[in-house]
Amino acid sequence: MPYKTLFCLVDDLLGCTTEKRTAIDVHDFAYENANMAETVRIEARAHAALVEIARVKDISLTEALSRAVEMYRRELFLKAFNDGYDKLRADREAWAEEQNERDVWDSTSSDGLIDH
């Protein structure tokens, strides 16, 4: 594709005119506007484990890797969440405020269940 045509296409997608064309990072543009895969090098041991997971689950390597990354993302989120609560519990005054706020919100529940 000639450069002029490429710029016209990019301008149309970005809503730019030639006069106010913005500088864009072609890599970022392609990544944000297309579902392009990235190549990532992993250790042979990790690849072997990924192949085994994909085989056992009867899924593609891409799906196995995507699931593994999502699980790790969730693990990091929960660790940060728990660390936040540990920090809150360490501050007696802040933890007391948290408990009082929970009591206030719990009193708004009309589910009829007895709190233990």
Stockholm file with secondary structure:
# STOCKHOLM 1.0

chainA/1-116         MPYKTLFCLVDDLLGCTTEKRTAIDVHDFAYENANMAETVRIEARAHAALVEIARVKDISLTEALSRAVEMYRRELFLKAFNDGYDKLRADREAWAEEQNERDVWDSTSSDGLIDH
#=GR chainA/1-116 SS CCHHHHHHHHHHHHTCCSTTCCCCCHHHHHHHHSCCCCCCCCCHHHHHHHHHHHHHHTCCHHHHHHHHHHHHHHHHHHHHHHHHHHHHHHSHHHHHHHHHHHHHHHHTCCSCCCCC
#=GC SS_cons         CCHHHHHHHHHHHHTCCSTTCCCCCHHHHHHHHSCCCCCCCCCHHHHHHHHHHHHHHTCCHHHHHHHHHHHHHHHHHHHHHHHHHHHHHHSHHHHHHHHHHHHHHHHTCCSCCCCC
//
